Amino acid sequence: MDQVFFAFKRSHHAALNFARPILRRFNLTPARFDIIVAATIDPTQAGVRRLLGLGRATISEMLGRLEELGIITREKLGRTRRIALTAAGRALFEKAHRACVESQSVTQTLDALFTNGRGREVLACRSVLAAVTTLARRAFSDGATPTLYESRDAGVEILFAA
């Protein structure tokens, strides 16, 4: 079992090491980028917390920092705190999202590492990654909402779900 935990830990570090230089160009961290992405999916503080599986204190502190940076605004409506990207935050998100997601740099890197560009193996690799992600999240009772990220590359829908 130690090998499994070690492999997950190393994968996590490798993903962060890949993302950090890309996001650094936009003065973002991977955690801040995740929060911004989640806020575009569910613009409530509770929704972002659920999507990312974070605690109340953690999400409150992180959103407070994004607010200080002028990336988001928060408005309390009754018992709900709504989150909105500022104009600067929206522009930052769009640039960072293009660099990280739409550029396909992550997908292309994984494809090259695992399959050396062979078409059928690329789809199989992505399916295996999605399955492993799903199993790991179920096994460790990940509190995040199941379908935060999805890919429809090459006509194949892959949900990274719990």
ABEGO torsion letter per residue (X at the ends): XAAAAAAAAAAAAAAAAAAAAAAAAAGBBAAAAAAAAAAAABABAAAAAAAAGBBAAAAAAAAAAAAAAGABBBBBBEABBBBBBBAAAAAAAAAAAAAAAAAGAAAAAAAAAAAGGBAAAAAAAAAAAAAAAAAAAAAAGBABBABABBBABGGBBBBBBX
